[in-house]
Amino acid sequence: MRNVLLTSILVLGLSACAQPRAVVANPSVLEKNDTKNVLGEKCEDAKYQLDKTVEEGQLSDLRELKRNIELYCVWRRN
């Protein structure tokens, strides 16, 4: 019984340690996820800014806001 308990603790400890190393071993996956999160936030912000600008009736910034949406939201999908 004691051996089973020690073995279980050892296996759980090793499996917990293995997960972060897998992510560190492949930093491109981590960078890709971070990039998608950043672009996703910028996409949502660009959409919010466009909605806010249209509600306020400011039409001068629409071209720049449209460009931001195209830039951030299209890259987010790829």
Secondary structure as UniProt FT lines:
FT   HELIX           2..25
FT   HELIX           27..56
FT   TURN            60..61
FT   HELIX           62..77
//
